[in-house]
Amino acid sequence: MKHKLCFRTRALYIFKKNIMSTTHSIIPLGDRVLVKPTTPEKTKTQSGIIIPDTVDKEKPEHGKVIAVGEGKRNDDGVFIPLQVKKGDMVVFSKYGPDEVKIDGEEYYIIREDSLLAIIK
């Protein structure tokens, strides 16, 4: 005879199963964007100046857009879609992002207002 799990136990099991899974699907809400920060590869400028290691400890200010929200509504209720799309390289304000760790990797959730430019 099969035992049926009560609703609470089943919900807890499903919740734990989803938390323990290694693949997550994150969809930012509203006008937010999920960005994976990129670190600069150069340690020497074109003019020959060597950049010290302490610069790497600073927060990166650019990254690749991993996911985007739907957009936001203005004061009149008109829907405004985001200007950035998945895969864009963006420059953002150093103090604007919220840091999130997913599966051991660092990501930033940033409002579109905090994005400064798209790198093409």
Contacts in CASP RR format, 6 or more apart in sequence:
PFRMAT RR
TARGET T0000
AUTHOR 0000-0000-0000
METHOD contacts of the structure
MODEL  1
MKHKLCFRTRALYIFKKNIMSTTHSIIPLGDRVLVKPTTPEKTKTQSGII
IPDTVDKEKPEHGKVIAVGEGKRNDDGVFIPLQVKKGDMVVFSKYGPDEV
KIDGEEYYIIREDSLLAIIK
5 13 0 8 1.000
22 103 0 8 1.000
23 103 0 8 1.000
24 102 0 8 1.000
24 103 0 8 1.000
26 34 0 8 1.000
26 66 0 8 1.000
26 67 0 8 1.000
26 102 0 8 1.000
26 107 0 8 1.000
27 67 0 8 1.000
27 69 0 8 1.000
28 34 0 8 1.000
28 67 0 8 1.000
28 68 0 8 1.000
28 69 0 8 1.000
28 109 0 8 1.000
29 69 0 8 1.000
30 69 0 8 1.000
30 70 0 8 1.000
30 71 0 8 1.000
30 72 0 8 1.000
31 69 0 8 1.000
31 71 0 8 1.000
31 72 0 8 1.000
31 80 0 8 1.000
31 82 0 8 1.000
31 111 0 8 1.000
31 112 0 8 1.000
31 113 0 8 1.000
32 69 0 8 1.000
32 109 0 8 1.000
32 110 0 8 1.000
32 111 0 8 1.000
32 112 0 8 1.000
33 65 0 8 1.000
33 67 0 8 1.000
33 68 0 8 1.000
33 69 0 8 1.000
33 82 0 8 1.000
33 84 0 8 1.000
33 90 0 8 1.000
33 109 0 8 1.000
33 110 0 8 1.000
33 111 0 8 1.000
33 112 0 8 1.000
33 115 0 8 1.000
34 65 0 8 1.000
34 66 0 8 1.000
34 67 0 8 1.000
34 68 0 8 1.000
34 107 0 8 1.000
34 108 0 8 1.000
34 109 0 8 1.000
35 63 0 8 1.000
35 64 0 8 1.000
35 65 0 8 1.000
35 66 0 8 1.000
35 90 0 8 1.000
35 92 0 8 1.000
35 97 0 8 1.000
35 107 0 8 1.000
35 108 0 8 1.000
35 109 0 8 1.000
35 110 0 8 1.000
36 63 0 8 1.000
36 64 0 8 1.000
36 66 0 8 1.000
36 105 0 8 1.000
36 106 0 8 1.000
36 107 0 8 1.000
36 108 0 8 1.000
37 59 0 8 1.000
37 60 0 8 1.000
37 62 0 8 1.000
37 63 0 8 1.000
37 106 0 8 1.000
37 107 0 8 1.000
37 108 0 8 1.000
38 60 0 8 1.000
38 62 0 8 1.000
38 63 0 8 1.000
38 64 0 8 1.000
38 89 0 8 1.000
39 56 0 8 1.000
39 60 0 8 1.000
40 60 0 8 1.000
42 51 0 8 1.000
43 50 0 8 1.000
43 51 0 8 1.000
44 50 0 8 1.000
44 51 0 8 1.000
45 51 0 8 1.000
58 94 0 8 1.000
59 94 0 8 1.000
59 97 0 8 1.000
61 91 0 8 1.000
61 92 0 8 1.000
61 93 0 8 1.000
61 94 0 8 1.000
62 89 0 8 1.000
62 90 0 8 1.000
62 91 0 8 1.000
62 92 0 8 1.000
62 119 0 8 1.000
63 89 0 8 1.000
63 90 0 8 1.000
63 91 0 8 1.000
63 92 0 8 1.000
64 87 0 8 1.000
64 88 0 8 1.000
64 89 0 8 1.000
64 90 0 8 1.000
65 84 0 8 1.000
65 85 0 8 1.000
65 86 0 8 1.000
65 87 0 8 1.000
65 88 0 8 1.000
65 89 0 8 1.000
65 90 0 8 1.000
66 86 0 8 1.000
66 87 0 8 1.000
66 107 0 8 1.000
67 86 0 8 1.000
68 82 0 8 1.000
68 84 0 8 1.000
68 85 0 8 1.000
68 86 0 8 1.000
69 82 0 8 1.000
70 81 0 8 1.000
70 82 0 8 1.000
71 79 0 8 1.000
71 80 0 8 1.000
71 81 0 8 1.000
71 82 0 8 1.000
71 112 0 8 1.000
72 79 0 8 1.000
72 80 0 8 1.000
72 112 0 8 1.000
73 79 0 8 1.000
73 80 0 8 1.000
74 80 0 8 1.000
82 112 0 8 1.000
83 112 0 8 1.000
83 118 0 8 1.000
84 90 0 8 1.000
84 112 0 8 1.000
84 115 0 8 1.000
84 118 0 8 1.000
88 118 0 8 1.000
88 119 0 8 1.000
89 118 0 8 1.000
89 119 0 8 1.000
89 120 0 8 1.000
90 115 0 8 1.000
90 116 0 8 1.000
90 117 0 8 1.000
90 118 0 8 1.000
90 119 0 8 1.000
91 115 0 8 1.000
91 116 0 8 1.000
91 117 0 8 1.000
91 118 0 8 1.000
91 119 0 8 1.000
92 108 0 8 1.000
92 110 0 8 1.000
92 114 0 8 1.000
92 115 0 8 1.000
92 116 0 8 1.000
93 114 0 8 1.000
93 116 0 8 1.000
96 110 0 8 1.000
96 111 0 8 1.000
96 114 0 8 1.000
97 108 0 8 1.000
97 109 0 8 1.000
97 110 0 8 1.000
97 114 0 8 1.000
98 108 0 8 1.000
98 109 0 8 1.000
98 110 0 8 1.000
99 106 0 8 1.000
99 107 0 8 1.000
99 108 0 8 1.000
100 106 0 8 1.000
100 107 0 8 1.000
100 108 0 8 1.000
100 109 0 8 1.000
101 107 0 8 1.000
END
